[in-house]
Amino acid sequence: MHFIKLPYTVYCYSKNVCHFIERYCNNLDIKLVFYCLKIGNMFGLKDPIPARLHSSVFYKFTCADCNACHVGETVQHFSMCVKEHLTSDSASHILKHLENSEHFHASCSLDFPVFNSG
């Protein structure tokens, strides 16, 4: 016995499908099985989270002057990590590097690739 799994939305055509099977596959024992399709499986119900609000991410700062880079990981919101590195964390290597740069904040690219860490 063979089963054909079809979404319930085609149930109204089941007589046509059965007629087709009887006509062209008469030597096979075929049964139709219908399943429910959840709306949530067809498209996402939630809005995407903006990159600046992602948490648990890896990030990379790159200096436009000298191409020096810093790769890090944070569990907090990405925007908070950027703010700390550029303003409030006096121990930040990024802030120290920028303070020694001629162009200061303008020399740092803020378009970082963001990757979820899992």
Stockholm file with secondary structure:
# STOCKHOLM 1.0

chainA/1-118         MHFIKLPYTVYCYSKNVCHFIERYCNNLDIKLVFYCLKIGNMFGLKDPIPARLHSSVFYKFTCADCNACHVGETVQHFSMCVKEHLTSDSASHILKHLENSEHFHASCSLDFPVFNSG
#=GR chainA/1-118 SS CEEEEEEGGGGGGHHHHHHHHHHHCTTSCEEEEEECCCHHHHSCCSCCCCGGGCCSEEEEEEETTTCCEEEEEESSCHHHHHHIIIIICTTCHHHHHHHTSSSGGGGEECCCCCEECC
#=GC SS_cons         CEEEEEEGGGGGGHHHHHHHHHHHCTTSCEEEEEECCCHHHHSCCSCCCCGGGCCSEEEEEEETTTCCEEEEEESSCHHHHHHIIIIICTTCHHHHHHHTSSSGGGGEECCCCCEECC
//
